[in-house]
Amino acid sequence: MQQQAGLSDAMGGTLAAVNYAGYMSGAVIAALIDDPRWRSRLYLWGMVLGLLATALMPLAPSLPLWALSRYLGGLSGAAGMLLGSGLVLGFLMRAGKRPELGVHFLGLGLGIVVSALGAMAMDRLALDWAGHWWGFVVVGLPLLALTAWWRPPVPPPVAATSTAAAPDPRWMRWMIAGYFCAGWGFVISATFTVAIVERQPLLHGQGPWAWLLVGLAATPAVFLWDRVARRLGDLNALLAAFALQIVSVVLPALSGSLAAALIGALLYGATFIGLVSLTLALVGRRSPGNPGKAMARLTLSYGVAQVTAPALAGAMAQASGSYLASLWLTAAVLTVGMGIMGRLRALERRSPA
């Protein structure tokens, strides 16, 4: 799109910010809804909306149209990530199963793999930018059917007298701050991984391969992080995930080589999914009455990062001609997040929640 439709770095960052504004709007909606029947309905409607939003993109090379599409796509993403995660976690807890989200987030990694392979296939077919979007609409149709078929059963209404324990407010405030940092790291790499690779003269044309590696690393990582959390504890696992994601950001900042770009993509794919799945599962387990609502409240901080970070990074890249400053800023934000996880661990040692 940057080459064929005149999409600049700043415009790309703006569209990403609009997309995450839609995600944050969806998080607000999810946080306000208590009725489990409506949460289930909105989950399915969100999946339909995601396909419709994709179909809007190729209709015309229009920034307002693209912005509308990406905003609706963000709403759809909130349905899948928050409402879907809450429905799955609630089902697992009611069924007496281990309350982990590894299998659920496996779909996220597979989706990245499918999108990367699809982009490569459409490149081989010499489709233009609009053809790529139509191709993903076609791919999305059977996936939408599977989503409708396999969605979790509608949970029973929460009893009015339910007084399920909620997370300690101080613990929750620290977790919200840490999740903001995780959101910053996620969105910079998710938005600009391909562009950063393509910007390197020796790596032109390798961007889809980097994105494919993100998905290939994310797919098994969800299970590995669940195992790490069982052995070391949730917060120690989150500390490790933050540390590795810092490395994933610093590598392409230090070197413009293909090896640095690909190793960074692998580490990013292996860590962002762990940060999200471990955090949402941890908060959801501490709010058994309505895990999806607790996840949505936490995700508002993630959404703020998703709106501000890409817009700032796009403007910085436009002004400087590179993403170097954005990468170093992201590494600093992730370091703060790692420190917050250490603070949470200290709080839990003093007074377990």
Buried (B, 14 or more C-beta within 10 A) or exposed (E): BBEEBEBEBBBBBBBBBBBBBBBBBBBBBBBEBEEBEEBBBBBBBBBBBBBBBBBBBBEEBEBEBBBBBBBBBBBBBBBBBBBBBBBBBBBBBEEEEEBBBBEBBBBBBBBBBBBBBBBBBBEEEEBBBBEBBBBBBEBBEEBBEEBEEEBBEBBEEBEEEEEEEBBBEEBBEBBBBBBBBBBBBBBBBBBBBBBBBBBBEEBEEBBBBBBBBBBBBBBBBBBBBBEBBEEEEBBBBBBBBBBBBBBBBBBBBEBBBBEBBBBBBBBBBBBBBBBBBBBBBBBBBBBBBBBBBBBBBBBBBBBBBBBBBBBBBBBBBBEEEBBBBBBBBBBBBBBBBBBBBBBBBEBBEEEEE
